[in-house]
């Protein structure tokens, strides 16, 4: 995960909270691979929850 500044349109390391250039709050930005992993984990949890009901 990186963090993105919408104002400067730049990505920064995830440890930062504000853009070092303009001071805007940075938003979390996930790669496609990270999003796929998150979706898989969510699907797994949903399947387990359904089975338990």
C-alpha positions in Angstrom: 0.0 0.0 0.0 1.1 3.5 -0.8 -0.5 6.8 0.0 -1.7 9.2 -2.7 -2.0 13.0 -2.8 -4.9 14.0 -4.9 -3.6 17.6 -5.0 -0.1 16.8 -6.3 -1.1 13.5 -8.0 1.9 11.7 -6.4 2.3 8.5 -4.4 4.3 8.4 -1.1 5.4 5.8 1.4 2.6 4.6 3.6 4.2 6.0 6.9 3.4 9.5 5.9 0.0 11.1 6.8 0.3 14.4 4.9 1.9 15.3 1.6 5.4 16.6 2.1 4.9 19.1 -0.8 1.5 20.6 -0.2 0.4 19.4 3.2 -2.8 17.7 2.0 -4.0 14.6 3.9 -2.8 11.5 2.0 -5.3 8.7 1.0 -4.5 5.0 1.1 -3.8 3.6 -2.4 -3.8 -0.2 -2.9 -2.2 -2.0 -5.9 -4.4 -4.4 -7.9 -2.7 -7.3 -6.3 -3.4 -6.0 -2.8 -7.1 -5.3 -3.8 -7.4 -8.9 -5.1 -6.0 -10.3 -1.8 -8.4 -8.1 0.2 -11.3 -9.2 -1.9 -10.3 -12.9 -1.5 -10.1 -12.5 2.3 -13.5 -10.8 2.3 -15.0 -13.6 0.2 -13.5 -16.2 2.5 -15.0 -14.6 5.6 -18.4 -14.2 3.8 -18.4 -17.9 2.9 -17.5 -19.0 6.4 -20.2 -16.7 7.9 -22.8 -18.2 5.6 -21.8 -21.7 6.5 -22.1 -20.9 10.2 -25.7 -19.6 9.9 
